[in-house]
Amino acid sequence: MNQLDQQEEIFHNAIMNMNSMLPKSFDTARPFEFSEYDIRGFIVQTSDSLKGLLKNHNYPVCLKELLAQMQVAVCLMTSIMKFEGEIMLQVRGNGNFKYAFINSNQNHETRGLASFEPPIDDDTPFNELLSQNSILSLHIIPKKGAQYQGIIDISGKNLASCIESYYAQSMQIPTKIWIYSDAQNTQRAAGILIQALPTKDKAKQKEDLEHISILTDTTTMAEILTLDNEQILYRLYNQETTKIYPEKPVYFKCNCSKDYFITRLAHLNPDELSKMLQQDGKITTECHCCGSKYEFNHDEVIEIIRKAKESRH
């Protein structure tokens, strides 16, 4: 049995031996920092928020894992941001995989979606799912101020290493990221980010970051997907002096609503809306992100048609 098989067996044995209750730290993001080093960190664990993201979708396993890891990555990134607004991580493919995106805001309210055409093999690795012509991008959307878009190099072996390179090259902030996911079986994912803080002693900070990275690298998927985050932080850093701050909840929360779809329908051709009404006596829409359905009766559709005609004048 090779090392990967051993790790997988340990993980699934841990899952089988767990109580049915998840540790309380799942679906939270928790900041921490090191008293003796100019380094901060964040740990995120998802379960219900991931289930909400994947519910009502028949994704191949590789896309489930990609979305799970993107959700964790975006929550780690929104933990860092110092403004109110949103961050969107998006990847556009070039083949049967079309695109995937995850949005999150300062409250860790996440939503997202992937689009593909079969067939896609369940076990397609990250660097094959994203071909040479794929584009991975980060969109920063503050409530106030200018928006920003950055392109992330996809030459890394996984999503975490790609985002690490982005912070190092584009933001020039030394950052290390670990992301783990089991979206198919347990529908859980988790991640840890450690990042350098402003300091005058860059040489010492580089050594300190390497030291903390070596400790963090001992994390296993079995631990981070089954233990409470306080246990994980203690196991990793019990010989360091750390400050652990209160958790913030992580959600799956779609922004769809009946009013949102009224606005979307009012942009359609009034004649097409009339045909749809004649066929069914109503119009039913479905949100691609969460699967929620919204029904518009005869009178509501007539009002939408009126708005659609007004918008064309």
C-alpha positions as CSV (number, residue, x, y, z in Angstrom):
1,M,0.0,0.0,0.0
2,N,1.5,3.4,-1.0
3,Q,1.5,6.5,1.1
4,L,-1.6,8.1,-0.6
5,D,-3.6,4.9,-0.1
6,Q,-2.5,4.8,3.6
7,Q,-3.6,8.4,4.1
8,E,-6.9,7.7,2.4
9,E,-7.5,4.6,4.6
10,I,-6.6,6.6,7.8
11,F,-9.0,9.4,6.7
12,H,-12.0,7.1,6.0
13,N,-11.3,5.1,9.3
14,A,-11.4,8.4,11.1
15,I,-14.7,9.3,9.5
16,M,-16.2,5.9,10.3
17,N,-15.2,6.3,14.0
18,M,-16.7,9.8,14.3
19,N,-19.9,10.6,16.1
20,S,-22.7,11.8,13.8
21,M,-22.2,15.4,15.1
22,L,-19.7,17.6,13.4
23,P,-17.2,19.5,15.5
24,K,-18.7,23.0,16.2
25,S,-16.0,24.7,14.2
26,F,-17.2,23.5,10.8
27,D,-18.8,26.2,8.7
28,T,-16.6,28.8,10.3
29,A,-13.5,30.9,9.6
30,R,-11.1,31.5,12.5
31,P,-8.2,34.0,12.6
32,F,-5.1,33.5,14.6
33,E,-1.6,35.1,14.9
34,F,1.7,34.3,16.4
35,S,2.9,36.5,19.3
36,E,6.6,36.0,18.5
37,Y,6.4,36.3,14.8
38,D,5.0,38.9,12.3
39,I,2.7,36.2,10.8
40,R,-1.1,35.8,10.9
41,G,-3.2,32.9,9.9
42,F,-6.8,31.7,9.2
43,I,-8.4,28.3,9.3
44,V,-11.7,27.5,7.5
45,Q,-13.8,24.4,7.6
46,T,-16.9,23.8,5.5
47,S,-19.7,21.2,5.6
48,D,-23.3,22.5,5.4
49,S,-22.1,25.5,3.3
50,L,-20.4,23.0,0.9
51,K,-23.5,20.9,0.8
52,G,-25.6,24.0,-0.1
53,L,-23.1,24.7,-2.9
54,L,-23.3,21.3,-4.4
55,K,-27.0,20.6,-3.8
56,N,-29.2,20.2,-6.9
57,H,-26.2,19.8,-9.2
58,N,-25.0,16.6,-10.9
59,Y,-21.3,17.5,-11.1
60,P,-18.5,15.0,-11.8
61,V,-16.3,14.4,-8.8
62,C,-13.5,16.6,-10.1
63,L,-15.8,19.6,-10.4
64,K,-17.2,19.0,-6.9
65,E,-13.6,19.0,-5.5
66,L,-12.8,22.1,-7.5
67,L,-15.8,24.0,-6.2
68,A,-15.1,22.8,-2.6
69,Q,-11.5,24.1,-2.8
70,M,-12.6,27.3,-4.5
71,Q,-15.1,27.9,-1.7
72,V,-12.4,27.4,1.0
73,A,-9.9,29.6,-0.9
74,V,-12.4,32.5,-1.3
75,C,-13.3,32.3,2.4
76,L,-9.6,32.4,3.3
77,M,-9.2,35.4,1.0
78,T,-12.3,37.3,2.4
79,S,-10.9,36.7,5.9
80,I,-8.0,38.9,4.9
81,M,-9.8,41.8,3.2
82,K,-10.3,45.0,5.1
83,F,-13.3,46.4,3.1
84,E,-17.0,45.6,2.7
85,G,-17.7,43.9,-0.6
86,E,-17.2,40.7,-2.4
87,I,-14.4,38.6,-3.8
88,M,-15.1,36.3,-6.8
89,L,-12.7,33.5,-7.8
90,Q,-13.4,32.4,-11.4
91,V,-11.9,29.9,-13.8
92,R,-12.8,29.6,-17.5
93,G,-12.0,26.3,-19.2
94,N,-11.4,25.4,-22.8
95,G,-13.2,22.2,-23.6
96,N,-16.0,20.2,-21.9
97,F,-15.3,22.2,-18.7
98,K,-16.7,25.6,-19.3
99,Y,-16.4,27.6,-16.1
100,A,-16.7,27.7,-12.4
101,F,-17.0,30.6,-10.0
102,I,-17.4,31.2,-6.2
103,N,-18.4,34.5,-4.6
104,S,-18.0,35.5,-1.0
105,N,-18.3,38.7,1.0
106,Q,-17.0,40.1,4.3
107,N,-19.7,37.9,6.0
108,H,-18.5,34.7,4.3
109,E,-21.8,34.4,2.5
110,T,-20.8,32.2,-0.4
111,R,-22.4,31.1,-3.6
112,G,-21.2,29.6,-6.8
113,L,-21.7,27.4,-9.9
114,A,-19.9,25.3,-12.4
115,S,-20.8,24.6,-16.1
116,F,-19.7,21.7,-18.2
117,E,-20.6,19.3,-21.0
118,P,-20.2,15.6,-20.5
119,P,-18.1,13.6,-20.6
120,I,-15.7,14.7,-17.9
121,D,-13.9,11.9,-16.0
122,D,-14.5,12.0,-12.3
123,D,-10.8,11.7,-11.5
124,T,-9.5,14.4,-13.8
125,P,-6.7,16.2,-12.0
126,F,-6.6,19.9,-11.5
127,N,-3.8,20.6,-14.1
128,E,-5.8,18.6,-16.7
129,L,-9.2,20.1,-15.9
130,L,-7.6,23.5,-16.5
131,S,-6.0,23.4,-19.9
132,Q,-3.2,25.6,-21.2
133,N,-5.8,28.1,-22.4
134,S,-7.8,28.3,-19.2
135,I,-8.0,31.5,-17.3
136,L,-8.1,31.7,-13.5
137,S,-9.0,35.2,-12.2
138,L,-9.7,37.1,-9.0
139,H,-12.3,39.8,-9.0
140,I,-12.4,42.3,-6.0
141,I,-15.7,44.1,-5.8
142,P,-15.8,46.7,-2.9
143,K,-19.1,48.4,-2.0
144,K,-17.1,51.7,-2.3
145,G,-14.3,52.3,-4.6
146,A,-12.9,50.9,-7.8
147,Q,-13.2,47.2,-8.7
148,Y,-10.1,45.2,-9.4
149,Q,-9.4,42.1,-11.5
150,G,-6.2,40.0,-11.4
151,I,-5.2,37.1,-13.5
152,I,-3.8,34.1,-11.6
153,D,-1.1,31.9,-13.1
154,I,-2.4,28.3,-13.5
155,S,0.9,26.5,-13.8
156,G,0.8,25.4,-10.1
157,K,0.1,21.8,-9.2
158,N,-3.2,22.7,-7.4
159,L,-5.4,25.7,-6.6
160,A,-3.6,26.5,-3.4
161,S,-0.2,26.8,-5.0
162,C,-1.7,29.0,-7.8
163,I,-3.1,31.4,-5.2
164,E,0.1,31.4,-3.3
165,S,2.0,32.5,-6.4
166,Y,-0.6,35.3,-7.0
167,Y,0.0,36.7,-3.5
168,A,3.7,36.5,-3.9
169,Q,4.0,37.9,-7.4
170,S,1.0,40.3,-7.8
171,M,0.5,41.4,-4.1
172,Q,4.1,40.8,-3.0
173,I,2.9,39.3,0.3
174,P,4.5,36.0,1.3
175,T,1.6,33.6,1.8
176,K,1.2,29.9,2.2
177,I,-2.1,28.0,1.7
178,W,-3.2,24.4,2.4
179,I,-6.6,23.2,1.1
180,Y,-8.2,19.8,1.7
181,S,-11.5,18.5,0.3
182,D,-13.6,15.4,0.3
183,A,-16.6,16.7,-1.6
184,Q,-17.8,13.4,-2.9
185,N,-18.1,11.3,0.3
186,T,-18.2,13.5,3.4
187,Q,-18.9,16.8,1.6
188,R,-16.3,18.5,3.8
189,A,-13.5,20.8,2.9
190,A,-11.0,22.9,4.9
191,G,-8.0,25.1,4.5
192,I,-5.3,27.0,6.4
193,L,-3.6,30.3,5.2
194,I,-0.6,31.8,6.9
195,Q,0.6,35.2,5.7
196,A,3.5,37.6,6.5
197,L,2.6,40.9,8.2
198,P,4.5,44.2,7.6
199,T,7.9,44.1,9.3
200,K,11.3,45.7,9.0
201,D,13.2,42.5,9.5
202,K,12.4,40.7,6.2
203,A,15.2,38.1,6.7
204,K,13.9,37.0,10.1
205,Q,10.3,36.9,8.8
206,K,11.3,34.7,5.9
207,E,12.9,32.2,8.4
208,D,9.8,32.4,10.7
209,L,7.4,31.8,7.8
210,E,9.4,28.8,6.7
211,H,9.3,27.5,10.3
212,I,5.6,27.9,10.6
213,S,5.1,26.4,7.1
214,I,7.0,23.3,8.1
215,L,4.7,22.9,11.1
216,T,1.5,23.6,9.1
217,D,2.6,21.1,6.5
218,T,2.2,18.3,9.0
219,T,-1.6,18.8,8.8
220,T,-3.4,15.7,7.5
221,M,-6.7,15.5,5.7
222,A,-7.9,13.1,8.4
223,E,-7.3,15.7,11.1
224,I,-8.5,18.9,9.4
225,L,-11.8,17.2,8.2
226,T,-12.6,15.6,11.5
227,L,-11.3,17.7,14.4
228,D,-12.3,21.0,15.9
229,N,-10.1,23.9,14.7
230,E,-8.8,24.5,18.2
231,Q,-7.6,21.0,18.4
232,I,-5.9,21.4,15.0
233,L,-4.2,24.6,15.9
234,Y,-3.0,23.1,19.2
235,R,-1.6,20.1,17.4
236,L,0.3,22.2,14.9
237,Y,1.5,25.1,17.1
238,N,1.5,23.9,20.7
239,Q,5.1,25.0,21.1
240,E,4.4,28.5,19.8
241,T,2.6,31.4,21.5
242,T,-0.6,32.0,19.4
243,K,-3.5,34.3,19.8
244,I,-6.8,32.7,18.6
245,Y,-9.6,35.0,17.8
246,P,-13.4,34.3,17.7
247,E,-14.8,32.3,14.8
248,K,-17.0,33.8,12.1
249,P,-19.7,31.7,10.4
250,V,-19.4,30.6,6.8
251,Y,-22.6,30.2,4.8
252,F,-23.9,29.1,1.4
253,K,-26.3,32.0,0.6
254,C,-27.6,32.6,-2.9
255,N,-28.7,36.2,-3.8
256,C,-31.6,35.1,-6.0
257,S,-35.1,36.4,-5.3
258,K,-38.4,36.9,-7.1
259,D,-37.6,40.6,-7.7
260,Y,-34.2,39.5,-9.3
261,F,-36.0,37.3,-11.8
262,I,-38.6,40.0,-12.5
263,T,-35.8,42.3,-13.6
264,R,-34.2,39.5,-15.7
265,L,-37.5,38.6,-17.4
266,A,-38.2,42.3,-18.1
267,H,-35.1,42.3,-20.3
268,L,-36.5,39.6,-22.6
269,N,-38.5,40.2,-25.8
270,P,-42.1,41.0,-24.9
271,D,-43.3,38.7,-27.7
272,E,-41.4,35.8,-26.3
273,L,-42.8,36.4,-22.9
274,S,-46.3,36.5,-24.4
275,K,-45.7,33.1,-26.1
276,M,-44.5,31.6,-22.8
277,L,-47.6,32.8,-21.1
278,Q,-50.0,31.5,-23.8
279,Q,-48.3,28.0,-23.6
280,D,-48.5,27.5,-19.8
281,G,-50.6,30.3,-18.4
282,K,-47.6,31.3,-16.2
283,I,-43.8,31.5,-16.2
284,T,-41.5,29.5,-13.9
285,T,-37.9,30.3,-13.5
286,E,-35.1,28.4,-11.6
287,C,-31.9,29.7,-10.1
288,H,-28.9,27.9,-11.5
289,C,-26.9,28.4,-8.2
290,C,-29.3,27.1,-5.6
291,G,-32.2,25.5,-7.6
292,S,-34.9,27.7,-6.1
293,K,-37.9,28.0,-8.4
294,Y,-40.0,31.2,-8.8
295,E,-43.5,31.1,-10.4
296,F,-45.2,34.1,-11.9
297,N,-48.9,33.9,-12.5
298,H,-50.9,35.5,-15.4
299,D,-51.2,38.9,-13.8
300,E,-47.6,39.1,-12.8
301,V,-46.4,38.1,-16.3
302,I,-48.6,40.8,-17.9
303,E,-47.0,43.4,-15.6
304,I,-43.5,42.0,-16.6
305,I,-44.5,42.3,-20.3
306,R,-45.5,45.9,-19.7
307,K,-42.1,46.6,-18.1
308,A,-40.3,44.9,-21.0
309,K,-42.1,47.0,-23.5
310,E,-41.3,50.2,-21.6
311,S,-37.7,49.3,-21.5
312,R,-37.6,49.2,-25.3
313,H,-38.8,52.7,-25.8
